[in-house]
Amino acid sequence: MSFFINHPLLLLLDKPLTGKAGNFFFELRRKLIHLFFGLFLILLLFFSSRIHLIFFLSTVLIFGIIMILLMQSGRKIPIADWLLETFERENVRFPGYGAFWYVAGSLLLALFLDNIYEIAAGVVILAAGDSAATIFGIIGCRRLPYNRRKTWEGSIAFFVFSLPACLFVGWIGAALAAIAAFAESLPTPVDDNLLVPASVLILFLLI
């Protein structure tokens, strides 16, 4: 047990690192949660049903809105405060900003796509592709010419790690990965957690 408690990676994740290294490990923590939540949604979809997925996401979204309103009014909610302190980025528009759009984007897919394999492909791209884009983007150094906040390394990683979507929808998953990677790289005010599933949804509706 002590091996796991004192594992170097876990100890490093707890250190208050600063600069690029600190940002990397902070984002790594966030994106691991991002990835595992997406995996949970896929398992819920296949081992339960699309309707149960919609119900779950709707419930989480409504509960989240209530929590956001309470926190904005100054109420202290211990568990929510700890989650925000541990995983929330600074200077977001409202508490739980990223998580809110992640749930909303996933719900968008579940509501407007009837095919569970298409929903799963979209969730894979959101969970794995967007996570990889952030992690590899931080360590990347080749900036995109049309968005200096993003890197070639991040966009390529997004595409590569989104390719498991092909397991659900065949080779159309590669097209989805490419379009979503491009959408994620654009300099828009829309959060990636909404922009990515929206781009996937639009492509599915067009084909």
C-alpha angles and dihedrals in degrees: 000000000000089000091063095041092049097037109142093234093052091046090049092051089056095052117102094237120180136207123018094336092052091049091049095054092041090054091044089059091048095047094048088059088044090053098044093047089055090050089051091052091052092049090049090050096052101034095043121014146277090258092055090048090053091047092049095048092044091051092048091047094050092045089047092052090052091050091048092051092048093049092046088054089056099259116148115227108181100208094040091047091052092049091050092047092049102040111014121102120231124261097020120161094246138354113286092015098153095041091049093056092042091058092041092050093048090048090051090058094046093048100048102033118070096186112085091206091057090049090050091050090053093049091049090054092047095045103037104023097046091044092052092047091057097045097045091037091061093055093039123100105187106094122209111248093228097042118030091188091067132060137215088238091057094048093047091048089050091055096045096046091046093059094091083078084080088071088068105035106018123235092339082078089072090056090048090050092050095047093045091048090053092046091050090053095054120107097241131141090232115106114249091234088066100030095055098051090041091056091048091049093050092052093049090049091051098049 
